[in-house]
């Protein structure tokens, strides 16, 4: 089953562009959020567990989980049915996926706040983004940095959407980002995955 970690990363709306007003893009509270993601003919449900500051994220879809460590771009791929986990070395994930202050809103892009909405029982601000290289998008983001809804169209006209159905705040234990007890853990063989292009 395909794990849509790239979708979570691409819809995380990290930013380096300077503007008079930007949404808070770095989560300030531990939380767990469940999304429905639609891209083309695919529709999946994923659960995203995030530590405050966004350094650690865990994405769960079906029998698979992926843990992303923003400190060095390393990760952990977990297959629950096989009771196995594979450690991915540092640098496996591109900057926008693991550095919450860089990325998808590039210099030259425009960002503006257009209103407010309520998604999954939580208030959020609606932001419209336009980028000449990466397409356009609209996102609803809470004041503490959680995206609750996003619709994005790339430069080729393809549309992806995500919407939260549930958001829970509360402490996330360190065990959420570690291999479950009893799982076989191995390291990804050197050279098995090419380094991402920067």
Order of alpha helices (4+ residues) and beta strands (2+ residues): alpha-beta-beta-beta-beta-beta-beta-alpha-beta-beta-beta-beta-beta-beta
